[in-house]
């Protein structure tokens, strides 16, 4: 696990997150976000098993993190940021790029 100026990076053998990697990320987040039982935060996660380990759940509870797990096989429909921010941003960005390209041929 590598730390650099507040960032956290890690790799796994198969490229998928593991319970240990998620727990390390959760610890890192607690240190930076500073949640507490009196100043709770909500963390929305997908249904991956790495987010549901006893260690992760215990850490979340002890530090005032409310874990909300999206139902399995539904994240493509329910990811809040993808549906409310990034999808419209991507659509509008692509439309503006298309307009610019049509107005500026050979550039």
N, C-alpha and C positions, 0 to 999 in steps of 0.2 A: 504494500500500500504506500503510495507516494503522496506527500503533502507539499504544496507549493503555493505560497501566498493565499492561504485560505481555500485552495482547491484540493480536491481529493480524487485520486485516480487509481484504478485497479484493473486487472485483467483476470480472466478465468480460462481454464483449459479449453472450454467449448464456446466461450463468448457469452454464455448465459449467466445471469446473476445467481448468486448462491446465498444461503442464509447468512453465512459469515460476512460476505461482502455487503449485504443489506444492513446487517447489524453495525458494521464499521461505518457505513454511510449515515445510519441513524445516529450513532454516537457523534460523528462529525457535525451533523445538523443540530443536535442538541447543544453542542458547544458554540455554534454560531447564532442560532435562532434564539436560544435561551428560553425555551418554553418551561412552564412550571405548573404544578397543580392549580395555582391561582391565576395563571396566565396561559391558558390552554391554546393549542394550535390544532388544526385539522390537517391530516395527511391522507390524501386519496391515493390508493394503490390499486393495482390490478389484482386478480385472484391468484397470482403466482405463489407457490408454496414458500418461497424464500421470504415473503412478507408476513408469513403466518407462523414463524417459529416462536416457541415459548420465550426465548431470550429477547426477541424483538418486541413481542407483546408486553413482556414485563418491563422492558426499558421504556416503551411508549407510555405505559400506565404510570410508572414512577416519575416521568418527566412531563406529564400533562399533555401528551400527544394523543389525540383521538384518531385512531386508524379507521378509515372507511374503505372497505374493500368492494370494488365493483364486481358484479356477478361474472362468473366464468364465460368466456367466449362472447363478451358484450363490449369490450373496450373500444372496438372500432366504431361503435355507435354512441358510447357514453363518455369518452374521454372529454371532460369539460373544456379544457383549453383548446383541444383540436376542434371541437364543435362550435365554440363561441368566439374564439379569437383567431386561431391559425387558419381555419378553413376560409373564412371571409377575407383574411389578409392575403392568403395565397391566391384566391380568385381575383381580387382587385389588383394585386401586384402583377399577376400575369396579364390582365387586361391592359394595364398601363404599359407594360413592356411591349405588348403587341402593337399598341398605338404608336409608341415611340419608334419601333422598328419600321412601321409603315410610313411614318413621317420622315424618317432618316435613312433612306436606302443607302446601302454600301458603307454604312458606319458601324 
